[in-house]
Every structure is written in C-alpha cells, then in structure tokens.
Amino acid sequence: MTRRLSVAERHAAAEKDFLLAEIADQSSWDQFLVEQAVYAVALNEDTFSCNLLRELLPELGHGFLGAAINAMRQGGLIEHTGQYVPSTSQATHGHPIAVWRMSIKGSEVAAIRTARRENAA
C-alpha cells in the first residue's frame, strides 16, 4: 500500500516539477557553459563546492550546477573528496553539499587539451 501525500507534499512536488521543467527548457548551450565553468574551477582549485561556483555564475546558471557536476562526475573528470560543507544558498537552509576535486582522468584530459593548444599556436 502506498502512502498518500499530504497537501503540502503535493504542492512541493508540483513546484519541484515546474522548476525542473523550467531548467529543462533552457538551451543545452547554457548547460555546456556551466560545465565549462565547473571544469575551469576544477583546474584552478584543489577542491571546490557549488558554493564557489554559485559566486562565479550568473543566476541563470545556478539551475544547471547539479546536472553539470553529475555529468562531470559520471564522465570521470571530477571526484568526490568524501567531505561536505554547509551550503551558502538560502534556499537550501545550509544543508551539506559535496566537496569535489579534479580526478586523475580529468588532469590527463586537461594535459591533452593544453598540449593541443600549444601545438596549434
């Protein structure tokens, strides 16, 4: 037997679905730019979290952060450090968020990209 949702839970789910649909309506170009920002931060920082990325990105990019982080993690470019920090986003009420770092594979990809740029120049 499934548990029935309360009125508040149904409204929260509807709002969440609306926000997800709104994010999905944005162009893939926007998500690509956020992924590039995550990669640039990973190249320049020992560790990072979404707190740092939210400071760097315009408001429009915030909705893509989770998708960008997840895509880069699944691609093996970044890895979780096992650490968490409190979120600085007021919407999250300070819940813990993951701390990330560039993976070995991500460092290798960066080295290849750097070599290509230098050879092209």
N, C-alpha and C positions, 0 to 999 in steps of 0.2 A: 504494500500500500504506500503510495507516495504522499509526502507531506504537502498540505495546501499552503501556498504562500499567503502571507498577510497582505493587506492593502499597501502598507509601506514598502514591503519587499517587491510587490508587483510594480509599483511606481519607480522604485530604484532600478529594477531590471529594465523597464521601458526607457528610462533616462540613459542607462548604460548602452542599450541597443541603439538609441538615437545618436549618442556620441560616437560609437563605433561606426555607424553608417556615415556620419559626417566625416570622420577620418578617412574612411574608405573612398569617399567621393573626391578627395584631394588627388592631385596627379601623382603618378609614380616618380616624376621628376623631383617633387618635394621630398619624397622618402629617400631618393638617391642622395640628395644634398645633405640630409640629416645623417645618412650612413657615412658620407664623406667627412662630415664634421666629427663623428664618433671616431673614425679611423685617424683623423688628424690629431685629435686629443690623445688617442692611444699611443700614437707615435711620439708625442711630446711629454707625456706624463708617465711616471712609474705606475701609478694606479689612478683610477677615476671612478666617479659615480654619475648618476643622472643629475645630481645637484650641480656639478660643474657644467655639464652640458646645457642645462636649462639657463644658466647665466649667459652662455655664449649664443644660444639660438634665439631667433625671434619667436614670439608666442605661437605662430602657426606651426613651427617645427616641433613643439612640445608633444603633440599627439603622436608623432612618429618615433619618438625615442624608444619606446618599448619594442616596437617592431624592428627598428634598426639594430638595437642591442641584441635581440633574439636572432636576427638574421646573421649578424656577425659572429655570434657565439656558435650557431649551428654550422657556419662556414669554417669554424676553427680559427678565426682571426683574433678573437679575444677570448679570455677565460676568466672565470670567477675566481677571486682570491680566497674565498671562504669567509670573508669579512663583510660586515654590514655597517652602515651608518644611518643615522636618522635622516629622513627626507626633510628638505627645507621647503618643500611645496606645501602651502597652507591647505590645499585640497586633500592632501594625504594625512594630515594631522600627525606628522612626524613618524610615520611607520618606517620600519627598517627597509633600506634599499641596498642592493648588492654593490660591492666594490669590484671593479674589473681591472684587468691588465692585458697588455698585448701578449699573445701566445707565441710560442716558437714559430709556428706556421705563419702567423701574422708578421713577425720580424723577417722571416725569409721572403715573404711576398713584398714587404717594404724594400728589402735589399735589391730584389729583382727590378722593382719599379724604378728605384734610384739609378741602378746601372743602365737601364734603358734610356732614362732621361739624359744621363751623362753621355751615352753613346750617340744619342740623337743630336746633341749640341755640338 
